[in-house]
Amino acid sequence: MWKRNRTFTLTGVLAAALVIAGCGATTEADTSATGTQNKKGLMASIFGSSTPVTLPEGTVVAVTLDQAISSEDSRSGQTFDATVSDAIVVDGKNVVPKGSRAIGRIVEAESSGRLHNPGRLVLNLASIEVGGTRYDIDTSSASRQGKSHAKNNVIFIGGGTAAGAIIGGIIGGGKGAAIGAAAGAGGGTATAAATGNNEVRLPAETHLRFPLSQDVTVQVKN
């Protein structure tokens, strides 16, 4: 009789353990399913509220400078801040709103020489910001170059020579004219050197246009 009761007791314990284990497995499965659903819901809330839109190569990004840039004190590799001045619209969607932030890069900066090369600046855009996200972009470059020195140098140097010859001729005849011409040429060269600094200066609010050199895809809020 005791053995029979013991058998019933062990059977009951095993049955209870199986029930508990089954409940635990069900609870764990339910928790896992709920976590997966919550994760999917979070991903949908992040990406489901926006649509990818591609700006094709050749799309023009028009900006205004937020700061002044000069070939005199700029260096290759430096960045500058700009603001999108014209909204970019694709298929009726305002993809890049007017006023969006942009960051540009100075590709080349060459200061003006006194008697030869004028100043030169080459710029491009490095990124735009849309909906709080920054997107790296590749654009064609915009270049600006100062006025050539050649004409001014000829005027200043030639003018100095003529003036020296006239003064020298008045003072000492032919010989004086030759000496005066040489002195005048030296003076003219000095004048050209003093006045021939033709830098490129782009003030703040300068309008620039940069065509994309390759496609870029951005997320646009629905």
C-alpha positions in Angstrom: 0.0 0.0 0.0 2.8 2.4 0.9 4.6 1.6 -2.4 1.4 2.3 -4.3 0.9 5.7 -2.6 4.5 6.5 -3.2 4.0 5.8 -6.9 1.0 8.0 -7.1 2.9 10.8 -5.3 5.8 10.6 -7.7 3.5 10.6 -10.7 1.8 13.7 -9.3 5.1 15.5 -8.8 6.2 14.8 -12.3 2.9 15.9 -13.8 3.1 19.2 -11.8 6.7 19.8 -13.0 5.7 19.2 -16.6 2.9 21.7 -16.2 5.2 24.3 -14.7 7.8 23.8 -17.4 5.2 24.2 -20.1 3.9 27.4 -18.6 7.5 28.8 -18.4 8.1 27.9 -22.0 4.9 29.6 -23.1 5.7 32.7 -21.1 9.2 32.9 -22.6 7.8 32.4 -26.1 5.1 35.1 -25.5 7.8 37.5 -24.2 10.0 36.8 -27.2 7.2 37.4 -29.6 6.2 40.6 -27.9 9.8 41.9 -28.0 10.0 41.1 -31.7 6.8 42.9 -32.4 7.9 46.0 -30.3 11.2 46.0 -32.2 9.4 45.9 -35.6 7.1 48.7 -34.4 10.1 50.8 -33.4 11.8 50.2 -36.8 8.6 51.1 -38.6 8.2 54.3 -36.6 11.8 55.3 -37.6 11.8 54.4 -41.2 8.1 54.1 -42.1 7.6 57.8 -41.6 10.2 58.7 -44.3 10.7 57.9 -48.0 14.1 57.6 -49.8 14.4 60.1 -52.7 17.4 60.2 -55.0 18.8 63.5 -56.3 20.3 62.7 -59.7 23.7 63.7 -60.9 23.5 67.2 -62.3 21.0 68.5 -59.7 22.1 72.0 -58.8 22.6 72.9 -55.1 22.3 76.7 -54.9 23.7 78.2 -51.7 24.7 81.6 -50.2 27.9 81.9 -48.1 27.5 82.4 -44.4 31.0 83.9 -44.2 33.5 85.8 -46.3 36.2 83.9 -48.1 39.4 85.3 -49.5 42.2 83.8 -51.6 44.6 85.8 -49.4 44.0 84.0 -46.1 42.3 80.7 -47.2 44.0 77.4 -47.3 43.2 74.2 -49.3 41.2 71.7 -47.2 39.5 74.4 -45.0 35.7 74.2 -44.8 33.1 76.9 -44.9 29.4 77.3 -43.9 26.7 78.0 -46.4 22.8 78.0 -46.6 20.7 76.4 -49.3 19.1 79.4 -51.1 16.8 77.5 -53.5 14.6 74.5 -52.4 15.3 71.3 -54.4 12.0 69.7 -55.4 11.7 66.2 -56.9 8.3 64.9 -58.2 6.5 67.5 -56.2 8.4 66.6 -53.0 10.4 69.3 -51.2 13.5 67.2 -50.8 16.0 69.8 -49.7 14.2 72.8 -48.2 15.4 76.4 -48.6 17.4 77.3 -45.5 19.0 73.9 -45.1 22.6 73.9 -43.8 25.4 73.1 -46.2 29.2 72.7 -45.6 31.7 73.5 -48.3 35.3 72.8 -48.8 38.2 74.9 -50.2 39.8 72.8 -52.9 42.4 75.3 -53.9 43.5 78.7 -52.6 46.2 80.7 -54.3 47.1 84.1 -53.1 47.9 86.8 -55.6 51.5 87.5 -56.6 52.6 91.2 -56.9 53.6 91.1 -60.5 52.3 87.9 -62.0 49.5 85.4 -60.9 46.2 86.8 -59.7 44.5 85.2 -56.7 42.4 82.1 -57.2 39.8 80.1 -55.3 38.3 76.7 -56.1 35.3 75.6 -53.9 32.9 72.6 -53.8 30.2 71.4 -51.4 30.9 68.5 -49.0 27.6 67.9 -47.4 24.0 69.1 -46.9 21.6 68.6 -43.9 18.1 67.3 -44.5 15.7 66.6 -41.6 18.5 66.7 -39.1 20.6 64.2 -41.0 23.8 65.1 -42.8 24.5 63.6 -46.2 27.9 63.7 -47.8 27.8 64.8 -51.4 30.2 65.2 -54.4 29.8 68.3 -56.6 31.5 70.1 -59.4 33.8 72.9 -58.3 33.1 76.6 -58.5 36.2 78.7 -59.3 37.0 82.4 -59.1 40.1 84.2 -60.2 41.3 87.8 -59.6 41.9 90.3 -62.4 45.0 89.8 -64.5 48.1 91.9 -63.6 49.3 92.2 -67.2 47.5 95.4 -68.3 48.0 97.3 -65.1 51.7 96.3 -65.0 52.3 97.6 -68.5 50.6 100.9 -67.7 52.4 101.4 -64.5 55.9 100.3 -65.7 55.6 102.1 -69.1 54.1 105.2 -67.5 57.0 105.3 -65.1 59.5 105.1 -67.9 57.9 107.9 -69.9 57.7 110.2 -66.9 61.3 109.5 -66.0 62.4 110.3 -69.5 60.5 113.6 -69.6 62.0 114.7 -66.3 65.4 113.6 -67.2 65.3 115.4 -70.6 64.3 118.6 -68.9 67.1 118.4 -66.5 70.0 117.1 -68.6 69.1 116.7 -72.3 69.6 113.4 -74.0 71.9 111.9 -71.4 69.5 113.0 -68.7 66.6 111.5 -70.5 68.3 108.1 -70.6 69.1 108.2 -66.9 65.6 109.5 -66.2 64.0 106.7 -68.2 65.9 104.1 -66.2 65.0 105.7 -62.9 61.4 106.0 -64.1 61.2 102.4 -65.0 62.4 101.4 -61.6 59.8 103.7 -60.0 57.1 102.2 -62.3 57.9 98.7 -61.2 57.7 99.7 -57.6 54.3 101.2 -58.2 53.1 98.0 -59.9 54.3 95.9 -57.0 52.6 98.1 -54.5 49.2 98.2 -56.3 49.1 94.9 -58.1 47.6 92.6 -55.4 44.5 91.1 -57.1 43.0 88.7 -54.6 39.6 87.0 -54.9 37.2 88.1 -52.2 33.8 86.5 -51.8 31.7 88.4 -49.2 29.1 86.7 -47.0 25.8 86.2 -48.9 27.6 85.5 -52.2 25.4 83.2 -54.3 27.1 80.0 -55.6 25.8 77.0 -57.6 27.2 73.5 -57.3 25.9 70.7 -59.6 26.0 67.2 -58.1 28.7 65.0 -59.7 26.9 61.8 -58.6 23.5 60.7 -57.3 22.7 61.1 -53.6 19.8 59.5 -51.8 18.2 61.2 -48.8 15.3 60.3 -46.5 12.3 62.7 -46.8 9.7 62.8 -44.1 6.2 61.9 -45.2 
